[in-house]
Amino acid sequence: MEDIEVQISQNSGNMTSGLMTIRKWPLAERRSRAFKRTFKIVGTVYACSLVGLFVHILLLVILPTLFLTTIAAVPMFMKFLGEEVTFSEVKGPCSYCHKGVKFRPYLDTKFGTEMTIQCPECGQTTKAFTTA
Ligand SMILES: [Zn+2]
């Protein structure tokens, strides 16, 4: 874990600086992490589909979903495997509620030049940019 400085985009168009906590993943960890995350998603879909055993009409929807999920597991795994660096939070000021908050990653934790983050106080999303 390490902290790096990032720019947080404000709704006025200005930037303020914030501190982002990032984590670098060695290949071995990345692989087991990708396995776990893929398994969790695929497992959840499979578990939910068990309802089809009792409500047979739903099988019309469930079977294609299972099929697609099974196919999607490979690209999903590759995506997680490609996340060499992820971020967990960004400390900085929120331009909507004007509080110093710890932003959370929004939908994606992959570290890049532009990341979407969400304020836990007001739920607004904004962008964080790396300064490099
Ligand atoms: Zn806010």
Backbone and ligand atoms as CSV (ligand in chain L), in Angstrom:
chain,resi,resn,atom,element,x,y,z
A,1,MET,N,N,0.850,-1.186,0.000
A,1,MET,CA,C,0.000,0.000,0.000
A,1,MET,C,C,0.888,1.239,0.000
A,2,GLU,N,N,0.533,2.184,-0.822
A,2,GLU,CA,C,1.232,3.461,-0.767
A,2,GLU,C,C,0.276,4.576,-1.155
A,3,ASP,N,N,0.622,5.789,-0.745
A,3,ASP,CA,C,-0.223,6.938,-1.058
A,3,ASP,C,C,0.429,7.780,-2.144
A,4,ILE,N,N,-0.364,8.178,-3.114
A,4,ILE,CA,C,0.154,9.075,-4.134
A,4,ILE,C,C,-0.793,10.266,-4.273
A,5,GLU,N,N,-0.252,11.344,-4.799
A,5,GLU,CA,C,-1.073,12.539,-4.964
A,5,GLU,C,C,-1.848,12.473,-6.273
A,6,VAL,N,N,-3.118,12.818,-6.218
A,6,VAL,CA,C,-3.936,12.855,-7.426
A,6,VAL,C,C,-4.684,14.189,-7.482
A,7,GLN,N,N,-5.223,14.492,-8.641
A,7,GLN,CA,C,-6.043,15.684,-8.803
A,7,GLN,C,C,-7.502,15.238,-8.842
A,8,ILE,N,N,-8.320,15.925,-8.054
A,8,ILE,CA,C,-9.739,15.611,-8.044
A,8,ILE,C,C,-10.468,16.711,-8.809
A,9,SER,N,N,-11.239,16.308,-9.774
A,9,SER,CA,C,-11.945,17.291,-10.582
A,9,SER,C,C,-13.152,17.826,-9.817
A,10,GLN,N,N,-13.305,19.141,-9.808
A,10,GLN,CA,C,-14.412,19.781,-9.101
A,10,GLN,C,C,-15.448,20.240,-10.126
A,11,ASN,N,N,-16.681,20.413,-9.671
A,11,ASN,CA,C,-17.714,20.771,-10.646
A,11,ASN,C,C,-17.537,22.165,-11.241
A,12,SER,N,N,-16.691,22.973,-10.620
A,12,SER,CA,C,-16.406,24.293,-11.175
A,12,SER,C,C,-15.389,24.194,-12.307
A,13,GLY,N,N,-14.835,23.004,-12.511
A,13,GLY,CA,C,-13.820,22.845,-13.547
A,13,GLY,C,C,-12.419,22.936,-12.988
A,14,ASN,N,N,-12.318,23.335,-11.724
A,14,ASN,CA,C,-11.001,23.390,-11.093
A,14,ASN,C,C,-10.585,22.013,-10.606
A,15,MET,N,N,-9.338,21.927,-10.209
A,15,MET,CA,C,-8.833,20.683,-9.648
A,15,MET,C,C,-8.349,20.949,-8.236
A,16,THR,N,N,-8.588,19.994,-7.369
A,16,THR,CA,C,-7.973,20.078,-6.056
A,16,THR,C,C,-7.161,18.805,-5.876
A,17,SER,N,N,-6.163,18.876,-5.036
A,17,SER,CA,C,-5.359,17.667,-4.896
A,17,SER,C,C,-5.882,16.807,-3.767
A,18,GLY,N,N,-5.680,15.533,-3.929
A,18,GLY,CA,C,-6.111,14.569,-2.936
A,18,GLY,C,C,-5.059,13.487,-2.820
A,19,LEU,N,N,-5.281,12.596,-1.891
A,19,LEU,CA,C,-4.320,11.534,-1.648
A,19,LEU,C,C,-4.983,10.187,-1.939
A,20,MET,N,N,-4.387,9.448,-2.849
A,20,MET,CA,C,-4.967,8.171,-3.239
A,20,MET,C,C,-4.141,7.022,-2.688
A,21,THR,N,N,-4.832,6.061,-2.103
A,21,THR,CA,C,-4.146,4.871,-1.605
A,21,THR,C,C,-4.171,3.807,-2.687
A,22,ILE,N,N,-2.998,3.424,-3.138
A,22,ILE,CA,C,-2.941,2.408,-4.182
A,22,ILE,C,C,-2.229,1.166,-3.681
A,23,ARG,N,N,-2.444,0.097,-4.395
A,23,ARG,CA,C,-1.807,-1.155,-4.025
A,23,ARG,C,C,-1.336,-1.854,-5.281
A,24,LYS,N,N,-0.097,-2.277,-5.264
A,24,LYS,CA,C,0.456,-3.018,-6.391
A,24,LYS,C,C,0.352,-4.507,-6.095
A,25,TRP,N,N,-0.049,-5.250,-7.086
A,25,TRP,CA,C,-0.262,-6.681,-6.905
A,25,TRP,C,C,0.778,-7.485,-7.670
A,26,PRO,N,N,1.561,-8.312,-6.950
A,26,PRO,CA,C,2.459,-9.224,-7.659
A,26,PRO,C,C,1.643,-10.277,-8.400
A,27,LEU,N,N,2.225,-10.870,-9.426
A,27,LEU,CA,C,1.479,-11.796,-10.284
A,27,LEU,C,C,0.765,-12.914,-9.528
A,28,ALA,N,N,1.454,-13.535,-8.574
A,28,ALA,CA,C,0.854,-14.659,-7.848
A,28,ALA,C,C,-0.411,-14.229,-7.117
A,29,GLU,N,N,-0.328,-13.071,-6.461
A,29,GLU,CA,C,-1.490,-12.561,-5.733
A,29,GLU,C,C,-2.598,-12.170,-6.683
A,30,ARG,N,N,-2.173,-11.609,-7.822
A,30,ARG,CA,C,-3.142,-11.150,-8.806
A,30,ARG,C,C,-3.940,-12.329,-9.339
A,31,ARG,N,N,-3.226,-13.440,-9.526
A,31,ARG,CA,C,-3.876,-14.623,-10.066
A,31,ARG,C,C,-4.905,-15.170,-9.085
A,32,SER,N,N,-4.521,-15.295,-7.811
A,32,SER,CA,C,-5.460,-15.864,-6.847
A,32,SER,C,C,-6.620,-14.899,-6.610
A,33,ARG,N,N,-6.318,-13.602,-6.688
A,33,ARG,CA,C,-7.355,-12.599,-6.506
A,33,ARG,C,C,-8.336,-12.661,-7.679
A,34,ALA,N,N,-7.814,-12.797,-8.890
A,34,ALA,CA,C,-8.665,-12.882,-10.079
A,34,ALA,C,C,-9.552,-14.117,-10.007
A,35,PHE,N,N,-8.971,-15.220,-9.525
A,35,PHE,CA,C,-9.735,-16.455,-9.364
A,35,PHE,C,C,-10.892,-16.240,-8.405
A,36,LYS,N,N,-10.576,-15.661,-7.250
A,36,LYS,CA,C,-11.586,-15.455,-6.219
A,36,LYS,C,C,-12.709,-14.560,-6.698
A,37,ARG,N,N,-12.325,-13.450,-7.349
A,37,ARG,CA,C,-13.350,-12.496,-7.774
A,37,ARG,C,C,-14.235,-13.080,-8.864
A,38,THR,N,N,-13.611,-13.783,-9.816
A,38,THR,CA,C,-14.394,-14.402,-10.885
A,38,THR,C,C,-15.329,-15.441,-10.285
A,39,PHE,N,N,-14.769,-16.251,-9.374
A,39,PHE,CA,C,-15.551,-17.315,-8.758
A,39,PHE,C,C,-16.734,-16.759,-7.979
A,40,LYS,N,N,-16.506,-15.622,-7.323
A,40,LYS,CA,C,-17.558,-14.997,-6.532
A,40,LYS,C,C,-18.730,-14.567,-7.424
A,41,ILE,N,N,-18.398,-13.930,-8.544
A,41,ILE,CA,C,-19.442,-13.461,-9.459
A,41,ILE,C,C,-20.169,-14.638,-10.099
A,42,VAL,N,N,-19.378,-15.566,-10.652
A,42,VAL,CA,C,-19.989,-16.730,-11.306
A,42,VAL,C,C,-20.787,-17.543,-10.288
A,43,GLY,N,N,-20.218,-17.714,-9.090
A,43,GLY,CA,C,-20.886,-18.463,-8.031
A,43,GLY,C,C,-22.205,-17.838,-7.619
A,44,THR,N,N,-22.216,-16.498,-7.549
A,44,THR,CA,C,-23.440,-15.789,-7.173
A,44,THR,C,C,-24.532,-16.018,-8.216
A,45,VAL,N,N,-24.148,-15.926,-9.482
A,45,VAL,CA,C,-25.123,-16.140,-10.559
A,45,VAL,C,C,-25.668,-17.569,-10.509
A,46,TYR,N,N,-24.759,-18.521,-10.302
A,46,TYR,CA,C,-25.185,-19.925,-10.231
A,46,TYR,C,C,-26.102,-20.149,-9.029
A,47,ALA,N,N,-25.747,-19.546,-7.890
A,47,ALA,CA,C,-26.550,-19.714,-6.682
A,47,ALA,C,C,-27.947,-19.132,-6.879
A,48,CYS,N,N,-27.993,-17.942,-7.512
A,48,CYS,CA,C,-29.291,-17.317,-7.759
A,48,CYS,C,C,-30.132,-18.167,-8.699
A,49,SER,N,N,-29.467,-18.844,-9.617
A,49,SER,CA,C,-30.203,-19.600,-10.626
A,49,SER,C,C,-30.842,-20.859,-10.042
A,50,LEU,N,N,-30.459,-21.219,-8.816
A,50,LEU,CA,C,-31.050,-22.400,-8.180
A,50,LEU,C,C,-32.561,-22.261,-8.005
A,51,VAL,N,N,-33.015,-21.023,-7.988
A,51,VAL,CA,C,-34.446,-20.782,-7.862
A,51,VAL,C,C,-35.190,-21.411,-9.035
A,52,GLY,N,N,-34.480,-21.573,-10.144
A,52,GLY,CA,C,-35.061,-22.198,-11.333
A,52,GLY,C,C,-35.462,-23.643,-11.111
A,53,LEU,N,N,-34.861,-24.265,-10.098
A,53,LEU,CA,C,-35.226,-25.645,-9.787
A,53,LEU,C,C,-36.645,-25.715,-9.246
A,54,PHE,N,N,-37.101,-24.606,-8.679
A,54,PHE,CA,C,-38.436,-24.582,-8.095
A,54,PHE,C,C,-39.435,-23.864,-8.982
A,55,VAL,N,N,-38.961,-22.864,-9.702
A,55,VAL,CA,C,-39.845,-22.103,-10.580
A,55,VAL,C,C,-39.384,-22.368,-12.016
A,56,HIS,N,N,-39.941,-23.403,-12.592
A,56,HIS,CA,C,-39.419,-23.885,-13.868
A,56,HIS,C,C,-39.532,-22.903,-15.020
A,57,ILE,N,N,-40.520,-22.053,-14.973
A,57,ILE,CA,C,-40.688,-21.097,-16.069
A,57,ILE,C,C,-39.477,-20.172,-16.168
A,58,LEU,N,N,-38.830,-19.911,-15.029
A,58,LEU,CA,C,-37.656,-19.026,-15.014
A,58,LEU,C,C,-36.451,-19.627,-15.727
A,59,LEU,N,N,-36.496,-20.924,-15.944
A,59,LEU,CA,C,-35.365,-21.570,-16.623
A,59,LEU,C,C,-35.132,-20.986,-18.014
A,60,LEU,N,N,-36.199,-20.489,-18.618
A,60,LEU,CA,C,-36.081,-19.862,-19.937
A,60,LEU,C,C,-35.127,-18.676,-19.887
A,61,VAL,N,N,-35.098,-17.999,-18.751
A,61,VAL,CA,C,-34.215,-16.849,-18.579
A,61,VAL,C,C,-32.878,-17.297,-17.991
A,62,ILE,N,N,-32.978,-18.224,-17.043
A,62,ILE,CA,C,-31.800,-18.623,-16.286
A,62,ILE,C,C,-30.767,-19.378,-17.128
A,63,LEU,N,N,-31.224,-20.291,-17.944
A,63,LEU,CA,C,-30.270,-21.086,-18.714
A,63,LEU,C,C,-29.383,-20.243,-19.631
A,64,PRO,N,N,-29.980,-19.307,-20.416
A,64,PRO,CA,C,-29.083,-18.448,-21.216
A,64,PRO,C,C,-28.151,-17.606,-20.349
A,65,THR,N,N,-28.651,-17.170,-19.190
A,65,THR,CA,C,-27.816,-16.368,-18.291
A,65,THR,C,C,-26.614,-17.178,-17.802
A,66,LEU,N,N,-26.875,-18.427,-17.431
A,66,LEU,CA,C,-25.792,-19.296,-16.967
A,66,LEU,C,C,-24.774,-19.510,-18.072
A,67,PHE,N,N,-25.307,-19.710,-19.272
A,67,PHE,CA,C,-24.451,-19.934,-20.432
A,67,PHE,C,C,-23.540,-18.717,-20.666
A,68,LEU,N,N,-24.151,-17.528,-20.673
A,68,LEU,CA,C,-23.383,-16.298,-20.909
A,68,LEU,C,C,-22.375,-16.044,-19.790
A,69,THR,N,N,-22.799,-16.320,-18.561
A,69,THR,CA,C,-21.907,-16.102,-17.421
A,69,THR,C,C,-20.691,-17.017,-17.520
A,70,THR,N,N,-20.941,-18.256,-17.929
A,70,THR,CA,C,-19.847,-19.219,-18.060
A,70,THR,C,C,-18.857,-18.746,-19.118
A,71,ILE,N,N,-19.391,-18.249,-20.228
A,71,ILE,CA,C,-18.517,-17.744,-21.295
A,71,ILE,C,C,-17.780,-16.492,-20.826
A,72,ALA,N,N,-18.480,-15.633,-20.092
A,72,ALA,CA,C,-17.899,-14.356,-19.655
A,72,ALA,C,C,-16.830,-14.543,-18.579
A,73,ALA,N,N,-16.804,-15.719,-17.963
A,73,ALA,CA,C,-15.853,-15.952,-16.871
A,73,ALA,C,C,-14.409,-15.763,-17.333
A,74,VAL,N,N,-14.111,-16.155,-18.556
A,74,VAL,CA,C,-12.736,-16.039,-19.050
A,74,VAL,C,C,-12.298,-14.576,-19.230
A,75,PRO,N,N,-13.046,-13.750,-20.005
A,75,PRO,CA,C,-12.650,-12.341,-20.084
A,75,PRO,C,C,-12.672,-11.637,-18.737
A,76,MET,N,N,-13.592,-12.062,-17.864
A,76,MET,CA,C,-13.671,-11.468,-16.525
A,76,MET,C,C,-12.379,-11.753,-15.764
A,77,PHE,N,N,-11.955,-13.000,-15.847
A,77,PHE,CA,C,-10.718,-13.406,-15.191
A,77,PHE,C,C,-9.536,-12.612,-15.755
A,78,MET,N,N,-9.495,-12.463,-17.077
A,78,MET,CA,C,-8.399,-11.727,-17.709
A,78,MET,C,C,-8.388,-10.264,-17.275
A,79,LYS,N,N,-9.589,-9.704,-17.128
A,79,LYS,CA,C,-9.699,-8.309,-16.705
A,79,LYS,C,C,-9.126,-8.138,-15.293
A,80,PHE,N,N,-9.535,-9.027,-14.385
A,80,PHE,CA,C,-9.044,-8.938,-13.012
A,80,PHE,C,C,-7.536,-9.188,-12.965
A,81,LEU,N,N,-7.082,-10.121,-13.811
A,81,LEU,CA,C,-5.669,-10.445,-13.853
A,81,LEU,C,C,-4.854,-9.243,-14.325
A,82,GLY,N,N,-5.459,-8.432,-15.184
A,82,GLY,CA,C,-4.770,-7.262,-15.736
A,82,GLY,C,C,-4.696,-6.090,-14.770
A,83,GLU,N,N,-5.352,-6.205,-13.624
A,83,GLU,CA,C,-5.334,-5.108,-12.660
A,83,GLU,C,C,-4.075,-5.169,-11.818
A,84,GLU,N,N,-2.991,-4.658,-12.394
A,84,GLU,CA,C,-1.712,-4.733,-11.690
A,84,GLU,C,C,-1.665,-3.790,-10.504
A,85,VAL,N,N,-2.336,-2.655,-10.664
A,85,VAL,CA,C,-2.390,-1.685,-9.573
A,85,VAL,C,C,-3.850,-1.300,-9.371
A,86,THR,N,N,-4.290,-1.327,-8.127
A,86,THR,CA,C,-5.663,-0.909,-7.838
A,86,THR,C,C,-5.629,0.191,-6.782
A,87,PHE,N,N,-6.710,0.915,-6.660
A,87,PHE,CA,C,-6.771,1.917,-5.602
A,87,PHE,C,C,-7.963,1.620,-4.710
A,88,SER,N,N,-7.834,1.981,-3.437
A,88,SER,CA,C,-8.901,1.651,-2.502
A,88,SER,C,C,-9.659,2.880,-2.030
A,89,GLU,N,N,-8.987,4.020,-1.959
A,89,GLU,CA,C,-9.698,5.226,-1.540
A,89,GLU,C,C,-8.922,6.477,-1.926
A,90,VAL,N,N,-9.621,7.585,-1.948
A,90,VAL,CA,C,-8.992,8.877,-2.219
A,90,VAL,C,C,-9.448,9.843,-1.141
A,91,LYS,N,N,-8.483,10.422,-0.426
A,91,LYS,CA,C,-8.840,11.414,0.585
A,91,LYS,C,C,-8.786,12.793,-0.052
A,92,GLY,N,N,-9.834,13.552,0.115
A,92,GLY,CA,C,-9.839,14.883,-0.467
A,92,GLY,C,C,-11.163,15.574,-0.243
A,93,PRO,N,N,-11.256,16.832,-0.701
A,93,PRO,CA,C,-12.484,17.586,-0.524
A,93,PRO,C,C,-13.519,17.265,-1.603
A,94,CYS,N,N,-14.783,17.162,-1.193
A,94,CYS,CA,C,-15.861,16.920,-2.148
A,94,CYS,C,C,-16.445,18.278,-2.545
A,95,SER,N,N,-16.591,18.484,-3.846
A,95,SER,CA,C,-17.071,19.789,-4.300
A,95,SER,C,C,-18.584,19.918,-4.167
A,96,TYR,N,N,-19.265,18.815,-3.902
A,96,TYR,CA,C,-20.723,18.875,-3.797
A,96,TYR,C,C,-21.175,19.139,-2.365
A,97,CYS,N,N,-20.589,18.401,-1.428
A,97,CYS,CA,C,-21.035,18.593,-0.049
A,97,CYS,C,C,-20.000,19.347,0.789
A,98,HIS,N,N,-18.880,19.722,0.159
A,98,HIS,CA,C,-17.853,20.535,0.812
A,98,HIS,C,C,-17.331,19.943,2.111
A,99,LYS,N,N,-17.148,18.638,2.094
A,99,LYS,CA,C,-16.559,17.996,3.255
A,99,LYS,C,C,-15.273,17.316,2.821
A,100,GLY,N,N,-14.376,17.143,3.751
A,100,GLY,CA,C,-13.195,16.337,3.478
A,100,GLY,C,C,-13.612,14.890,3.640
A,101,VAL,N,N,-13.554,14.137,2.589
A,101,VAL,CA,C,-14.081,12.776,2.655
A,101,VAL,C,C,-13.058,11.772,2.132
A,102,LYS,N,N,-13.384,10.508,2.336
A,102,LYS,CA,C,-12.623,9.429,1.716
A,102,LYS,C,C,-13.480,8.890,0.586
A,103,PHE,N,N,-13.147,9.290,-0.630
A,103,PHE,CA,C,-13.895,8.805,-1.787
A,103,PHE,C,C,-13.647,7.312,-1.966
A,104,ARG,N,N,-14.664,6.654,-2.478
A,104,ARG,CA,C,-14.517,5.236,-2.797
A,104,ARG,C,C,-14.427,5.074,-4.305
A,105,PRO,N,N,-13.810,3.983,-4.746
A,105,PRO,CA,C,-13.811,3.725,-6.190
A,105,PRO,C,C,-15.238,3.500,-6.661
A,106,TYR,N,N,-15.544,3.988,-7.841
A,106,TYR,CA,C,-16.886,3.813,-8.382
A,106,TYR,C,C,-16.836,2.763,-9.485
A,107,LEU,N,N,-17.450,1.637,-9.257
A,107,LEU,CA,C,-17.523,0.500,-10.184
A,107,LEU,C,C,-16.193,-0.202,-10.464
A,108,ASP,N,N,-15.124,0.543,-10.583
A,108,ASP,CA,C,-13.866,-0.067,-10.986
A,108,ASP,C,C,-12.727,0.386,-10.070
A,109,THR,N,N,-11.915,-0.560,-9.630
A,109,THR,CA,C,-10.815,-0.203,-8.748
A,109,THR,C,C,-9.478,-0.149,-9.488
A,110,LYS,N,N,-9.535,-0.352,-10.804
A,110,LYS,CA,C,-8.289,-0.363,-11.575
A,110,LYS,C,C,-7.656,1.031,-11.594
A,111,PHE,N,N,-6.369,1.059,-11.332
A,111,PHE,CA,C,-5.645,2.312,-11.320
A,111,PHE,C,C,-5.280,2.721,-12.745
A,112,GLY,N,N,-5.565,3.964,-13.099
A,112,GLY,CA,C,-5.234,4.433,-14.438
A,112,GLY,C,C,-4.994,5.929,-14.413
A,113,THR,N,N,-5.042,6.572,-15.575
A,113,THR,CA,C,-4.814,8.014,-15.599
A,113,THR,C,C,-6.069,8.767,-15.198
A,114,GLU,N,N,-7.222,8.143,-15.400
A,114,GLU,CA,C,-8.483,8.774,-15.047
A,114,GLU,C,C,-9.371,7.749,-14.366
A,115,MET,N,N,-9.813,8.059,-13.147
A,115,MET,CA,C,-10.626,7.109,-12.411
A,115,MET,C,C,-11.885,7.780,-11.863
A,116,THR,N,N,-12.956,7.041,-11.817
A,116,THR,CA,C,-14.196,7.586,-11.275
A,116,THR,C,C,-14.292,7.212,-9.800
A,117,ILE,N,N,-14.582,8.217,-8.985
A,117,ILE,CA,C,-14.686,7.985,-7.548
A,117,ILE,C,C,-16.025,8.544,-7.055
A,118,GLN,N,N,-16.451,8.036,-5.905
A,118,GLN,CA,C,-17.749,8.435,-5.372
A,118,GLN,C,C,-17.621,8.917,-3.942
A,119,CYS,N,N,-18.325,10.024,-3.671
A,119,CYS,CA,C,-18.319,10.581,-2.320
A,119,CYS,C,C,-19.263,9.765,-1.436
A,120,PRO,N,N,-18.774,9.277,-0.284
A,120,PRO,CA,C,-19.621,8.467,0.593
A,120,PRO,C,C,-20.681,9.303,1.309
A,121,GLU,N,N,-20.468,10.619,1.389
A,121,GLU,CA,C,-21.403,11.489,2.109
A,121,GLU,C,C,-22.629,11.820,1.261
A,122,CYS,N,N,-22.381,12.258,0.018
A,122,CYS,CA,C,-23.506,12.723,-0.795
A,122,CYS,C,C,-23.771,11.837,-2.010
A,123,GLY,N,N,-22.895,10.853,-2.247
A,123,GLY,CA,C,-23.145,9.922,-3.333
A,123,GLY,C,C,-22.797,10.413,-4.725
A,124,GLN,N,N,-22.279,11.629,-4.819
A,124,GLN,CA,C,-21.902,12.165,-6.135
A,124,GLN,C,C,-20.622,11.504,-6.620
A,125,THR,N,N,-20.529,11.356,-7.932
A,125,THR,CA,C,-19.289,10.822,-8.483
A,125,THR,C,C,-18.496,11.939,-9.120
A,126,THR,N,N,-17.194,11.768,-9.121
A,126,THR,CA,C,-16.312,12.725,-9.753
A,126,THR,C,C,-15.109,11.960,-10.289
A,127,LYS,N,N,-14.195,12.703,-10.908
A,127,LYS,CA,C,-13.033,12.043,-11.491
A,127,LYS,C,C,-11.773,12.370,-10.713
A,128,ALA,N,N,-10.889,11.394,-10.668
A,128,ALA,CA,C,-9.565,11.628,-10.103
A,128,ALA,C,C,-8.547,11.359,-11.201
A,129,PHE,N,N,-7.559,12.232,-11.298
A,129,PHE,CA,C,-6.523,12.094,-12.319
A,129,PHE,C,C,-5.167,11.940,-11.658
A,130,THR,N,N,-4.347,11.122,-12.269
A,130,THR,CA,C,-2.979,11.028,-11.765
A,130,THR,C,C,-2.194,12.216,-12.302
A,131,THR,N,N,-1.277,12.693,-11.486
A,131,THR,CA,C,-0.559,13.919,-11.832
A,131,THR,C,C,0.650,13.663,-12.728
A,132,ALA,N,N,1.056,12.426,-12.834
A,132,ALA,CA,C,2.281,12.097,-13.584
A,132,ALA,C,C,2.239,12.605,-15.030
L,1,ZN,ZN,ZN,-19.858,14.829,-1.223
